Amino acid sequence: MFPTNVQFGHAGARAREDLETADAKNKALKEVGAIVPDSFNDFDKKIKETFDKIVKEGKVEPKPDREPPVIPMDFSKALAEGKIRMPTHFISTISDERGDQPLYAGIPLTEIIKNGYGIGGVIGLLWFKKKFPRWAGKFIELVLQIVADHGPAVSGAHNAIIASRAGKDLISSLVSGLLTIGPRFAGAIDGAAHWFKKFHDQGKEPEEMVSEMKAMNILIPGIGHLIKSVRNPEKRVEMLKQYARENFPKTDYLDYALKVEKIT
């Protein structure tokens, strides 16, 4: 079928003479002292024989066998076999609903109800992740009662009313009012806490706070209606001050704010 013998191997490696064949090359290697197996199947045997020989002659020292490294599995295969799982995307560090009843910061709901934690106590557990003393929980409840209703003239209430009158749904109307919360509406309470705490913790006198705020051209925020003053006190603020005086273990920040009030 073919004019010459068929050979298999790399392109361009065709043996045209007997001296170019693999057998001839292996024979030549043996004659000069190379260790040559009779076939590829004997290759590993020759390696072992040679290694055992040089070990016996003391030319090399065998190394202890090592465990081969574990080859990582494909993610999809390991996941299908249940050896790994997808990481948790949402973790709640507040409430735990894995048992027969919810836990708020580790406290069973039945215990919370039985011991009368109230709204203030629950807020302490869920928002601050700690059990508030009774006076702190009652203070939060007092604040909620005081600010529960607000007149229609303020930004938030006004926007909510306008959106509602325009036919918007409850959620949209509520959000339109909430979006107005800022430094000049409701956010002043947060601002007051920020600035009074900042200057108090820095150990600065009330006079220094007033002068530095003036130098920064920043109005000192407070709580209560803008129309209220020392001569026309805000009743809600008076209630909060009275509660703090009677129930808080100490009122350092309140005392500091009242000193600033006297200056301004």
C-alpha positions in Angstrom: 0.0 0.0 0.0 2.9 2.4 0.9 6.3 2.4 -0.9 8.1 2.7 2.4 7.6 1.7 6.0 5.1 3.8 8.0 6.6 5.6 11.0 4.9 7.4 13.9 6.5 10.3 15.7 7.2 14.0 15.4 7.1 15.7 12.1 10.5 15.7 10.5 11.8 12.9 12.6 11.6 10.1 10.0 14.4 7.6 10.2 15.8 7.1 6.7 18.7 4.7 7.8 19.1 2.0 10.5 21.4 4.3 12.5 18.6 6.8 12.8 16.1 4.4 14.4 15.1 4.5 18.0 16.6 1.1 18.6 19.9 2.1 17.2 19.9 5.3 19.4 19.1 3.3 22.5 21.8 0.8 21.8 24.4 3.6 21.3 23.3 5.1 24.6 23.7 1.8 26.4 27.2 1.3 25.0 28.4 4.6 26.4 27.0 3.8 29.9 23.6 5.4 29.8 20.8 3.5 31.6 18.2 2.8 29.0 15.0 0.8 29.5 14.0 -1.9 27.0 10.7 -0.1 26.5 8.8 2.9 27.8 6.9 0.5 30.1 10.1 -0.3 31.9 11.0 3.4 32.4 9.8 3.6 36.0 11.5 0.3 36.9 14.9 1.6 35.7 14.4 4.8 37.7 13.7 2.8 40.9 16.6 0.4 40.3 19.0 3.3 39.7 17.8 5.2 42.8 18.0 2.1 45.0 21.5 1.6 43.8 22.9 5.1 44.5 21.1 5.1 47.9 22.9 1.8 48.7 26.2 3.3 47.6 25.6 6.3 49.9 25.5 8.9 47.1 22.1 10.2 48.0 19.9 10.3 51.2 16.2 9.5 50.7 13.8 12.2 51.8 10.7 11.3 53.8 7.5 11.1 51.7 5.2 14.1 51.8 1.5 14.2 51.6 0.5 15.6 48.2 -1.3 18.9 48.3 -5.1 18.8 48.2 -6.3 19.9 44.9 -9.3 22.3 45.3 -12.6 21.1 44.0 -14.6 23.1 41.5 -17.0 25.4 43.3 -20.1 24.0 41.6 -19.1 20.4 42.4 -18.3 21.1 46.0 -21.6 23.1 46.4 -23.6 20.2 44.9 -22.0 17.7 47.3 -22.8 19.9 50.3 -19.2 20.4 51.3 -19.4 24.2 51.1 -22.3 26.7 51.2 -22.8 30.2 49.9 -21.9 32.9 52.4 -24.7 34.7 54.3 -25.7 38.0 52.6 -27.8 39.3 55.5 -26.9 38.9 59.2 -29.1 40.2 61.9 -27.2 41.0 65.1 -30.4 42.4 66.7 -33.1 39.8 66.8 -32.9 36.0 66.6 -35.9 34.1 65.3 -34.3 30.6 65.0 -35.9 29.3 68.2 -39.5 28.9 69.3 -39.8 32.6 70.0 -37.9 35.7 69.0 -34.9 36.9 71.0 -34.3 40.7 71.3 -30.6 41.1 72.0 -30.6 37.6 73.5 -33.6 38.2 75.7 -36.8 36.0 75.0 -39.9 38.0 73.9 -41.9 36.4 76.7 -39.5 37.7 79.3 -39.7 41.2 77.7 -43.5 41.2 77.9 -43.6 39.6 81.4 -41.2 42.1 82.9 -42.8 45.1 81.3 -39.9 46.4 79.2 -42.2 48.7 77.4 -41.5 50.6 74.1 -38.4 52.3 75.6 -36.9 49.0 76.7 -37.5 47.3 73.4 -35.9 50.2 71.5 -32.9 49.8 73.8 -32.6 46.2 72.9 -33.3 46.5 69.1 -31.5 49.8 68.4 -28.8 50.0 71.0 -28.4 46.2 71.6 -28.4 46.6 75.3 -30.8 46.4 78.3 -31.6 49.9 79.3 -32.2 50.8 83.0 -35.8 51.6 83.7 -35.2 55.3 83.8 -33.7 55.3 80.3 -36.5 53.3 78.8 -39.1 55.6 80.4 -37.3 58.6 79.0 -37.5 57.3 75.5 -41.2 56.7 76.0 -41.6 60.3 77.3 -39.9 61.6 74.2 -42.1 59.6 71.9 -45.3 60.9 73.6 -44.1 64.5 73.5 -43.2 64.4 69.7 -46.0 62.0 68.6 -48.2 64.9 67.3 -47.0 67.9 65.5 -48.9 70.8 64.1 -49.6 71.1 60.3 -47.4 74.1 59.7 -43.9 72.4 59.9 -42.2 71.2 56.8 -42.7 67.5 57.3 -46.4 67.7 58.2 -47.0 70.2 55.5 -45.4 68.1 52.7 -47.3 65.0 53.9 -50.6 66.8 53.8 -49.9 68.3 50.3 -48.9 64.9 48.9 -52.0 63.3 50.5 -54.3 65.9 49.1 -52.8 65.4 45.7 -54.0 61.8 45.9 -50.8 60.1 46.7 -50.8 56.9 48.8 -50.0 56.7 52.5 -46.3 55.6 52.1 -45.6 58.2 49.4 -47.2 61.0 51.5 -45.2 59.9 54.6 -41.9 59.8 52.8 -42.5 63.2 51.2 -42.7 64.6 54.8 -39.7 62.6 56.1 -37.5 63.8 53.3 -37.7 67.4 54.7 -35.9 66.5 57.9 -32.7 68.4 58.0 -30.7 71.0 60.0 -33.6 73.5 60.0 -36.4 71.0 60.7 -36.1 68.1 63.2 -32.4 67.7 62.5 -31.7 70.5 64.9 -32.1 68.0 67.8 -29.3 65.9 66.3 -27.2 69.0 65.8 -27.7 70.1 69.3 -26.5 66.7 70.6 -23.5 66.8 68.3 -22.3 70.3 69.2 -22.9 70.2 73.0 -21.3 66.8 73.3 -18.3 67.9 71.2 -17.5 71.0 73.2 -18.2 69.4 76.5 -16.0 66.3 75.8 -13.2 68.7 74.7 -13.3 70.3 78.1 -14.2 73.7 76.8 -16.1 76.3 78.7 -19.6 77.3 77.5 -18.2 80.7 76.6 -15.7 79.1 74.3 -18.4 77.2 72.6 -20.4 80.3 71.9 -17.4 82.3 70.6 -16.1 79.4 68.4 -19.6 78.7 66.9 -19.9 82.4 66.2 -16.4 82.5 64.5 -17.5 79.5 62.3 -20.7 81.4 61.5 -22.8 78.4 62.7 -26.0 78.9 64.7 -26.1 76.9 67.9 -29.0 74.4 67.4 -31.4 73.6 70.1 -34.7 71.8 70.7 -38.2 73.3 70.9 -40.0 75.8 68.7 -38.1 78.8 67.4 -40.5 81.2 68.9 -39.8 79.9 72.4 -37.2 81.4 74.7 -36.0 81.6 78.3 -38.8 84.1 79.0 -41.3 82.0 77.1 -40.1 78.5 77.7 -41.1 75.5 75.6 -43.3 73.3 77.8 -42.1 70.0 76.3 -38.5 70.9 76.9 -39.4 71.8 80.5 -40.9 68.3 80.9 -37.7 66.7 79.6 -35.5 68.8 81.9 -37.6 67.9 84.9 -37.5 64.2 84.1 -33.7 64.3 83.7 -33.2 66.1 87.0 -35.4 63.7 88.9 -34.3 60.4 87.3 -30.9 60.6 85.5 -27.9 59.6 87.7 -26.1 62.6 86.3 -26.9 65.4 83.9 -23.5 66.7 82.7 -24.6 67.5 79.1 -27.9 69.1 80.3 -26.0 71.3 82.7 -23.6 72.3 80.0 -26.4 73.2 77.6 -28.2 75.2 80.2 -25.0 77.2 80.8 -24.8 78.0 77.1 -28.5 79.0 77.3 -27.7 81.6 79.9 -25.0 83.1 77.8 -27.1 83.3 74.6 
